[in-house]
Amino acid sequence: MQGFAPTEISENSIATARVKSPNQVVFEERRRTARVRLSIPILVEWDDASGKLYSELTRTEVVAGNGGSLILPQNLSAGTLITINSKVAKADARIVGQVGVGDGGYVYGIAFLDQGCQHFWGVTFPPIDDDEAPSLTLECPGCSRTEEVHLDVVEGMVYDANQAITKWCEQCRRNTARRPAQLVSDAEFLTDRVGLAEEIQQLKPKPRGTNERRHPRIKMRNARACIARPGEKGDVVDVQDLSRGGVRFSSHVNYQAGTWVRIAVPFIEGTGNIFVEGRIVRVHARPSAGCPGEFAIQFKS
């Protein structure tokens, strides 16, 4: 396999990953390089479940030694196998997950299947030591099994965007969306049933009051927003409340949790509305029998 002619990248020009807390991955400028923002024209090919072949001319947004991110108008699931064709080479890869949404479609983190593709983009990335790779204790939602997961550069991008990463579970025999494990510390050492019950009661999450919210919510009346999804007509929705962190709205469109969208709020028809990225994080009610559903979007920080 051949790729672009390798090019050295300045150590001060791109980002690597570190763990800020046990359950949060952030990216910061560091001397040891791991990824770079670079737009490269490519042709992406993949098959759907019926074997139908699709192809899309697109571009990269970020490149890394083990993959990067690219933009596609189609909504594809994590684990989808794709082939990336450049002007001089091709490589097989898989979609790790969504990291956002752009003007031309959904932004996906992708990882090469062949570890020998580290020079595919024509960029030479200095190696990352094993102790620099962030690790998290994640839980499978199917079997509740927890394990320490070491995240590579692309997985760190996806986790940072979604606070979850899709990985294969040997026990469930399928891909599952892993999230930080909710560990109950010291409860196993309690032998008295009354004491255990009291301990569990204290561990239960308590509802937060209005003043305890991270971002105070403002109730909205007669306010509208417009939600844009790649390949779909803009959905003008009614806004229930708004905060610096997100918005709650009602719509007849059946949005799925985890979907990345672009939203303009407040939205005024015929004016220069500004759209920002966000992710559906909560479904309060599904639309049914002519009644709109209720959803919540978290703005991308």
PLY file of the C-alpha trace (Angstrom):
ply
format ascii 1.0
element vertex 301
property float x
property float y
property float z
element edge 300
property int vertex1
property int vertex2
end_header
0.00 0.00 0.00
1.29 3.41 -0.94
-0.02 6.78 0.12
0.92 10.40 -0.21
4.60 11.32 0.04
5.33 11.59 3.80
5.61 15.09 5.22
7.01 16.00 8.62
4.59 17.99 10.79
5.74 20.54 13.37
5.42 19.27 16.92
3.64 22.45 17.93
0.97 22.29 15.22
-1.42 19.54 16.27
-3.08 17.89 19.24
-2.75 14.76 21.31
-5.02 13.30 23.97
-4.83 13.02 27.71
-7.25 12.16 30.51
-8.46 15.15 32.49
-10.55 13.03 34.85
-11.35 9.29 34.99
-14.39 9.70 32.75
-13.48 12.59 30.47
-11.14 12.77 27.51
-10.01 16.18 26.31
-7.64 17.25 23.57
-5.01 19.88 24.11
-2.01 21.29 22.28
1.05 19.25 23.23
4.53 18.65 21.85
3.91 15.00 20.99
1.78 15.13 17.85
-1.18 12.82 17.23
-3.51 14.48 14.70
-3.70 17.44 12.37
-6.54 19.36 10.73
-6.07 18.79 7.03
-8.56 18.77 4.13
-7.73 16.03 1.60
-10.11 15.11 -1.27
-11.04 11.41 -1.19
-13.57 8.95 -2.61
-15.32 6.81 0.01
-17.03 3.51 -0.91
-19.14 1.14 1.20
-21.85 -1.54 0.96
-25.20 -1.48 2.74
-26.83 -4.50 4.37
-28.24 -5.68 1.01
-24.86 -5.47 -0.73
-25.62 -2.30 -2.69
-22.46 -0.28 -3.37
-22.34 3.41 -2.49
-19.64 5.95 -3.26
-19.21 9.57 -2.23
-16.66 12.23 -3.14
-15.75 14.02 0.05
-12.83 15.35 2.10
-11.07 14.78 5.39
-11.33 17.19 8.31
-8.69 15.71 10.61
-6.01 13.11 9.87
-4.14 10.86 12.29
-1.71 7.98 12.03
-4.47 5.41 12.56
-7.30 7.21 10.71
-8.91 10.60 11.17
-12.29 12.15 10.45
-14.24 12.78 7.25
-17.63 14.10 6.23
-20.45 12.14 4.54
-24.08 13.14 3.84
-25.34 9.65 4.76
-26.20 8.66 8.34
-24.04 5.57 8.92
-23.67 3.48 12.06
-20.50 2.76 14.00
-18.72 -0.31 12.67
-19.60 0.33 9.00
-16.70 -0.79 6.78
-15.55 1.69 4.14
-12.82 1.98 1.53
-10.95 5.28 1.21
-9.51 6.14 -2.21
-7.00 8.96 -2.59
-5.34 10.06 -5.82
-2.54 7.53 -5.34
-3.75 4.82 -2.95
-6.65 3.12 -1.21
-7.16 1.77 2.30
-9.90 -0.10 4.18
-11.28 1.49 7.32
-14.24 1.36 9.71
-16.42 4.09 11.14
-15.71 4.50 14.86
-18.57 6.95 15.44
-19.90 10.45 14.81
-17.96 13.43 16.08
-20.24 16.19 14.79
-22.13 17.53 11.81
-20.99 19.99 9.13
-22.27 21.86 6.09
-21.87 18.79 3.86
-23.08 16.06 6.20
-22.14 14.05 9.26
-18.55 14.08 10.53
-17.26 10.57 11.34
-14.17 9.37 13.11
-12.64 6.53 11.08
-9.86 4.02 11.83
-7.72 2.10 9.34
-8.03 -1.70 9.47
-4.36 -2.11 8.54
-1.88 -0.70 11.05
0.58 -0.27 8.19
-1.41 2.71 6.86
0.17 5.27 9.21
1.66 7.17 6.25
-1.48 7.01 4.06
-2.18 10.75 4.44
1.38 11.75 3.60
1.99 12.88 7.17
4.64 11.47 9.51
3.31 11.32 13.06
5.78 10.81 15.92
4.90 7.70 17.97
2.77 7.96 21.10
3.98 6.05 24.16
1.56 3.52 25.65
1.42 5.44 28.93
0.15 8.50 27.04
-2.93 6.66 25.72
-5.96 7.59 27.86
-7.84 4.76 29.57
-11.37 4.70 30.97
-13.47 2.23 32.92
-16.48 1.71 30.65
-19.61 -0.39 31.07
-21.52 -2.44 28.50
-25.25 -1.56 28.60
-26.18 -5.11 27.57
-24.39 -7.27 30.14
-23.22 -4.55 32.59
-19.68 -5.86 32.28
-17.01 -3.26 33.01
-13.50 -3.11 31.63
-10.64 -0.69 31.31
-10.52 0.57 27.74
-7.46 2.27 26.24
-8.50 4.86 23.67
-6.44 5.62 20.58
-6.51 9.04 18.92
-9.65 8.46 16.84
-11.53 6.74 19.67
-10.64 9.67 21.90
-12.18 12.08 19.37
-15.41 10.06 19.26
-15.61 9.65 23.03
-14.94 13.34 23.60
-17.85 14.22 21.29
-20.36 11.69 22.66
-19.14 10.65 26.11
-19.53 7.10 24.75
-17.68 4.75 22.41
-19.06 1.78 20.45
-17.02 -1.40 20.91
-17.47 -5.13 20.41
-18.66 -7.01 23.50
-17.55 -10.65 23.64
-20.31 -11.54 26.09
-23.15 -9.86 24.17
-21.60 -10.83 20.80
-22.41 -7.45 19.28
-21.29 -3.83 19.22
-22.54 -1.84 22.20
-22.23 1.84 23.16
-19.92 1.88 26.18
-20.30 4.63 28.75
-18.48 5.40 32.00
-19.17 2.72 34.59
-21.29 3.79 37.56
-19.28 2.23 40.35
-20.70 1.82 43.88
-17.71 2.16 46.16
-17.51 0.35 49.53
-21.11 -0.91 49.36
-19.90 -4.52 49.14
-18.32 -4.21 52.58
-21.64 -3.54 54.31
-23.12 -6.67 55.85
-25.97 -5.19 57.83
-29.10 -5.07 55.65
-30.40 -1.90 57.23
-27.04 -0.20 56.80
-26.87 -1.40 53.19
-30.34 -0.04 52.43
-29.40 3.33 53.89
-26.16 3.36 51.91
-27.96 2.59 48.65
-30.52 5.29 49.36
-27.72 7.83 49.77
-26.15 6.70 46.49
-29.30 7.28 44.48
-29.10 10.45 42.40
-31.18 13.24 43.87
-33.20 15.57 41.62
-31.49 18.90 41.19
-33.32 22.09 41.95
-33.58 24.93 39.47
-30.72 26.80 41.12
-28.48 23.71 41.03
-28.49 23.34 37.27
-25.20 23.85 35.49
-26.89 26.33 33.15
-30.20 27.95 34.30
-33.10 27.32 31.95
-35.23 30.11 30.54
-38.83 29.29 29.69
-39.67 30.40 26.16
-43.02 31.51 24.74
-43.73 31.61 21.00
-40.06 30.94 20.28
-38.96 28.77 17.38
-35.81 27.01 16.29
-34.76 25.35 13.03
-33.02 21.97 13.09
-30.98 21.00 10.04
-29.92 17.43 9.22
-27.85 16.42 6.19
-30.11 15.49 3.27
-33.30 16.54 5.10
-35.52 19.60 4.94
-35.07 22.00 7.85
-37.42 21.22 10.76
-38.91 24.35 12.37
-39.77 23.45 15.97
-41.32 25.04 19.05
-38.84 25.84 21.82
-39.87 24.91 25.37
-36.88 26.28 27.25
-33.32 27.39 26.55
-30.02 27.54 28.41
-26.37 28.17 27.60
-25.89 24.40 27.39
-28.82 23.39 25.21
-32.47 23.61 24.28
-35.65 21.59 24.87
-38.15 21.54 22.00
-41.17 19.77 20.54
-41.34 18.33 17.03
-43.28 15.87 14.89
-39.96 14.41 13.68
-38.95 11.28 15.60
-35.37 12.16 16.56
-33.08 9.47 17.91
-30.85 10.05 20.93
-27.23 10.50 19.91
-28.02 12.09 16.52
-25.90 15.11 15.60
-27.74 18.10 14.11
-27.30 21.80 13.47
-29.71 24.21 15.15
-30.54 27.90 14.85
-32.24 29.28 17.96
-34.09 31.57 18.00
-35.07 31.13 14.35
-36.63 33.90 12.25
-37.73 33.06 8.71
-35.95 34.97 5.96
-33.16 36.39 8.12
-29.49 35.49 8.56
-29.89 32.77 11.19
-26.77 31.28 12.75
-26.60 27.49 13.06
-24.52 25.70 15.68
-23.77 22.02 16.25
-25.62 19.99 18.84
-26.55 16.43 19.76
-29.91 14.91 20.73
-29.22 13.83 24.31
-32.70 13.13 25.64
-36.08 11.97 24.35
-38.82 13.03 26.75
-41.70 11.79 24.55
-42.08 10.32 21.07
-44.49 11.91 18.55
-47.72 9.94 18.15
-51.26 10.37 16.81
-50.59 13.87 15.54
-49.01 14.99 18.83
-45.43 16.25 18.73
-42.66 14.60 20.69
-40.37 16.38 23.12
-36.59 16.31 22.86
-33.46 17.96 24.24
-30.32 19.08 22.40
-26.95 19.70 24.01
-24.84 22.28 22.24
-21.36 21.21 21.19
-18.87 22.88 23.51
0 1
1 2
2 3
3 4
4 5
5 6
6 7
7 8
8 9
9 10
10 11
11 12
12 13
13 14
14 15
15 16
16 17
17 18
18 19
19 20
20 21
21 22
22 23
23 24
24 25
25 26
26 27
27 28
28 29
29 30
30 31
31 32
32 33
33 34
34 35
35 36
36 37
37 38
38 39
39 40
40 41
41 42
42 43
43 44
44 45
45 46
46 47
47 48
48 49
49 50
50 51
51 52
52 53
53 54
54 55
55 56
56 57
57 58
58 59
59 60
60 61
61 62
62 63
63 64
64 65
65 66
66 67
67 68
68 69
69 70
70 71
71 72
72 73
73 74
74 75
75 76
76 77
77 78
78 79
79 80
80 81
81 82
82 83
83 84
84 85
85 86
86 87
87 88
88 89
89 90
90 91
91 92
92 93
93 94
94 95
95 96
96 97
97 98
98 99
99 100
100 101
101 102
102 103
103 104
104 105
105 106
106 107
107 108
108 109
109 110
110 111
111 112
112 113
113 114
114 115
115 116
116 117
117 118
118 119
119 120
120 121
121 122
122 123
123 124
124 125
125 126
126 127
127 128
128 129
129 130
130 131
131 132
132 133
133 134
134 135
135 136
136 137
137 138
138 139
139 140
140 141
141 142
142 143
143 144
144 145
145 146
146 147
147 148
148 149
149 150
150 151
151 152
152 153
153 154
154 155
155 156
156 157
157 158
158 159
159 160
160 161
161 162
162 163
163 164
164 165
165 166
166 167
167 168
168 169
169 170
170 171
171 172
172 173
173 174
174 175
175 176
176 177
177 178
178 179
179 180
180 181
181 182
182 183
183 184
184 185
185 186
186 187
187 188
188 189
189 190
190 191
191 192
192 193
193 194
194 195
195 196
196 197
197 198
198 199
199 200
200 201
201 202
202 203
203 204
204 205
205 206
206 207
207 208
208 209
209 210
210 211
211 212
212 213
213 214
214 215
215 216
216 217
217 218
218 219
219 220
220 221
221 222
222 223
223 224
224 225
225 226
226 227
227 228
228 229
229 230
230 231
231 232
232 233
233 234
234 235
235 236
236 237
237 238
238 239
239 240
240 241
241 242
242 243
243 244
244 245
245 246
246 247
247 248
248 249
249 250
250 251
251 252
252 253
253 254
254 255
255 256
256 257
257 258
258 259
259 260
260 261
261 262
262 263
263 264
264 265
265 266
266 267
267 268
268 269
269 270
270 271
271 272
272 273
273 274
274 275
275 276
276 277
277 278
278 279
279 280
280 281
281 282
282 283
283 284
284 285
285 286
286 287
287 288
288 289
289 290
290 291
291 292
292 293
293 294
294 295
295 296
296 297
297 298
298 299
299 300
